[in-house]
Amino acid sequence: MPPRILVVDDEADLVASYERLLRRQGYRVVATGTLREGLAMVTRGPLALVITDLRLPDGDGLEIVRTARRPPAPVPVLVVTGFGSKESRAGALAAGASAYLSKPFTVSTFAELVEQTVRREGL
């Protein structure tokens, strides 16, 4: 069965783009637009990767990062934001994010970062 990736982002068009690309890369994709649902989906596992926005309508995407990285089965997390800064990058990495990407970005950059992150985590 293909590895499963969770996408947590409230921009429906962006989520649809992620889903198309990730499916072409051979992943199963589940998605939500809220922090609350994202946290619930993280705990249901198993996941190969979580992709989350930092700004969600009901909270901070760093909560997703911290929850996904908890033992006993930490999941790698790619943080994507339209409000990138050195401070937010440092905060995301300090919270446990495996990678950080600022919008806008190219499809190839996103695809490569997903593959690198999943491979690096040994999944």
N, C-alpha and C positions, 0 to 999 in steps of 0.2 A: 504494500500500500504506500502511495506517495507520502512524503513528509508533509505535515500540516503547518501552515503559517497563519497566525492571527494578525489582522490589521485593525488598529484602533484609530480612526480618524473620522471627523464629522463632515468632511468635504466629500459628498457622494461621487462627484466626477473623478476625484483623485482615487478614491477607493476602487471604483470601477476600472481605472487604468492599472492600479496595482494588481487587481485580480486577474486581468487579462495577461499581463506580463508574467506574473508568478505562475499561472497555470501553464503558460508556454514553456516555462522553465521546469515544469514537472511537479509543481507543488499543489496540494489541496489548500484552499483558502477559506477561512472563516473571517467575517468582518463585523464590526460594530462601530457606532459613532459616539458612544458614551463611555466615560470612565467606569461607571457602575457595571455595565455589561462586560466591558473589557476585563475588569478584575474577576468577575465570575468565570469568564471563559479561560483565563489564565489558570485558575485553580482546577478546571476540568481536565486540562492536559490531554494527551501528550502533545507537545508542540516542538517544532524544529526551530522556530523563530517567532518573535513578536516584533511587529513594526508599529510604533505608536507616535502620534503627534504629541507635542508638549502641551498645547492649549486645547483642552476639550471643553465642551459646553458645561459639564458638571464637575470639573476639577482639573488637577494637574497631572499630566502624563507621567511625571516622575513616580507617581504612586504605582503605575503599571510596571515601571522599571524595577522598583524595589520589590514588588510582589513576585514578578517573574524570576528574579534572581535568587529568591530564597531557596535554601536547601530543603528537602533532600535532592531535588531535581531542578537545579537552576536552568532557566531557558535564556538563550541569548536574546538581546533586545537591540533593535535598530531604532534610534530616535530620529524622527524627521520633523523639521520645523520651518515655518515661514518667517520666523522671528529669530534667526540665528545670531549669536554673538559669542564672543570668547567666554563670557560668564555663563551663558546657558549651556554651552558645550562642556565646560568644566563641571557644572552642576549635574548634567546628565551622566557624564563619565564617573563622577564621584558617587552617584546613586547606583552605579553598576551597569550602565549601558555598554554594550559591546561595540557600538559604532554610532556615529552622529552624522546627519546629513542635513544641510540647509537647502531650502527651496530658493530659487528654482534649480533643478539639476537635470541632467540628461538621462534618458532611459538606459543607456549603456552604463553610466556611472551607478545608477540604482541597481541594475541587474548584477553588475560585478560586485558591488558591496554586499548584496544579499548572499551571493555564492561564497564570497570570502568569509563572511561572518558565520555562515552555517558550517563551512569546511573547517574553519579555525576552531570552532567549538566541538568538532569531532562528530558531527551528526551526519 
